[in-house]
Each structure stands twice: as C-alpha cells, then as structure tokens.
Amino acid sequence: QVQLVESGGGLVQAGDSLRLSCAASGLSFRYYAMGWFRQAPGKEREFVAAITRSGGDTAYTDSVKGRFTISRDNAKNTVYLQMNNLKPEDTAVYYCAARFDNVLGSRPLNYNYWGQGTQVTVSS
C-alpha cells in the first residue's frame, strides 16, 4: 500500500519560513518524480514545485521562484519543500504527489499517488 505522509505545516507570520516533509512508503521511491501542489479554499489545486528522480532537475511555479526550494533524499524516501519569506497568499493545504516517470509535470492528473495534505497558514 502506497502512502505519502506530509508534515511540517503550521501557522506562521509573513516573512517566516517552514519546511514541509513528505515521507513515502510502499513504492520504489527513487523511480518516481515528485511534486508539491497546494489548494486554497475555493480554488483549484495548483502546481508548486517538482523534482526528478535523482533530484538533478527541479521546476517551480513563478510565484514561488526564489522563495521555495524542493529537494529529496532517496535514502530516506522523503521529499522536502523549504519555504522562505512566506506570504499570506501562500496559505493553502499543501500536498505531495508521486508520478512513475521522470517528468517535471505540473498537471495533477499525471500524478499517480497523493498525500493527505498539510495546512499552511500565513498571517499578515
């Protein structure tokens, strides 16, 4: 049974930092590209960042470039999202997702597995 478990969310002030983690089990983690998505109330789920199997390539949505960093540790079956200089508009439930290929995809439909999400709330 595949499980993706996010952690690290919370309530912070604008300008603060958080690091999200996503621990994977039940799959050969190193064969999956990983992504982070977020969904704010009343909005569609949107792409945040993605990373290839080896971690050698990454992609970000424009609004987080220069502030967020995605990384992975294949020995720990974990993907991370370091979020710096957080803004109120970053408030959302953050989800990690896995896809069985090596594509830096931004479309949720192309991901095979999803975590349950972790809430990030940024106050102004």
C-alpha positions in Angstrom: 0.0 0.0 0.0 1.4 3.3 -1.1 1.4 6.1 1.5 2.6 9.7 1.2 2.5 11.5 4.5 3.1 15.2 4.7 4.2 17.1 7.8 5.6 20.4 8.8 2.7 22.7 8.2 1.5 25.3 10.6 0.6 28.9 11.4 3.3 31.4 10.8 3.6 35.1 10.1 4.5 36.8 6.8 8.3 36.6 6.2 8.7 33.4 8.2 9.9 30.0 7.0 8.6 26.5 7.1 9.9 23.2 5.8 7.4 20.6 4.7 8.4 16.9 4.5 6.7 14.1 2.7 7.6 10.6 3.7 6.8 7.9 1.1 6.3 4.2 1.7 5.1 1.2 -0.3 6.7 2.3 -3.5 10.2 2.4 -5.0 10.7 6.0 -4.3 13.8 6.5 -6.5 11.7 5.6 -9.6 9.2 8.4 -9.0 9.4 12.1 -9.8 7.8 14.1 -7.0 5.7 17.2 -6.9 4.2 19.6 -4.4 0.8 21.2 -5.0 -1.4 23.4 -3.0 -5.1 24.2 -2.7 -6.6 27.3 -1.1 -10.3 27.4 -0.1 -12.5 27.9 -3.2 -9.6 27.5 -5.6 -8.3 24.7 -7.8 -5.3 22.6 -6.8 -2.2 24.3 -8.3 1.3 23.2 -9.0 4.0 24.5 -6.7 7.2 22.5 -7.5 8.5 19.3 -8.9 11.8 17.3 -8.8 13.1 14.5 -10.9 14.0 11.0 -9.7 17.6 11.9 -8.9 16.9 15.4 -7.7 19.0 16.8 -10.5 16.3 18.9 -12.1 13.5 21.0 -10.5 10.7 23.2 -11.6 8.7 25.9 -9.8 5.6 28.0 -10.4 6.5 31.6 -10.9 5.0 32.9 -7.7 7.4 30.8 -5.5 10.6 31.0 -7.5 13.4 32.3 -5.4 11.5 31.6 -2.1 10.8 27.9 -2.2 13.2 25.0 -2.7 12.2 21.4 -3.4 14.7 18.6 -2.6 14.7 14.9 -1.9 16.6 12.3 0.0 16.2 8.9 -1.8 17.9 7.1 1.1 15.1 8.4 3.4 12.3 8.1 0.8 11.4 11.7 1.6 10.8 14.9 -0.4 11.0 18.3 1.1 9.7 21.8 0.4 11.7 24.6 2.0 9.5 27.7 2.1 11.1 31.1 2.9 9.7 34.6 3.0 6.2 33.2 3.3 3.3 35.5 2.2 -0.4 35.4 3.1 -1.2 34.3 -0.4 0.8 31.1 0.2 -1.9 30.0 2.7 -3.3 26.6 1.5 -3.3 22.9 2.1 -0.1 21.5 0.6 0.0 18.1 -1.0 2.9 16.0 -2.2 2.4 13.7 -5.1 4.3 11.0 -6.9 4.4 10.0 -10.6 6.1 7.0 -12.1 8.2 8.7 -14.7 10.9 11.4 -14.7 8.9 14.3 -15.9 8.7 17.7 -14.1 4.9 17.8 -14.6 2.5 20.5 -13.4 -0.8 18.7 -14.1 -2.3 16.9 -11.1 -3.9 14.3 -13.4 -0.4 13.0 -14.3 0.4 12.1 -10.7 -0.3 8.6 -9.5 -0.3 8.9 -5.7 -1.2 11.7 -3.3 -0.7 12.5 0.3 -3.5 13.7 2.6 -2.1 17.3 2.8 -0.8 19.6 5.5 -2.2 23.1 6.3 0.0 26.1 5.9 -1.5 29.4 7.2 0.4 32.7 6.8 -0.8 35.7 8.7 -0.1 39.2 7.7 
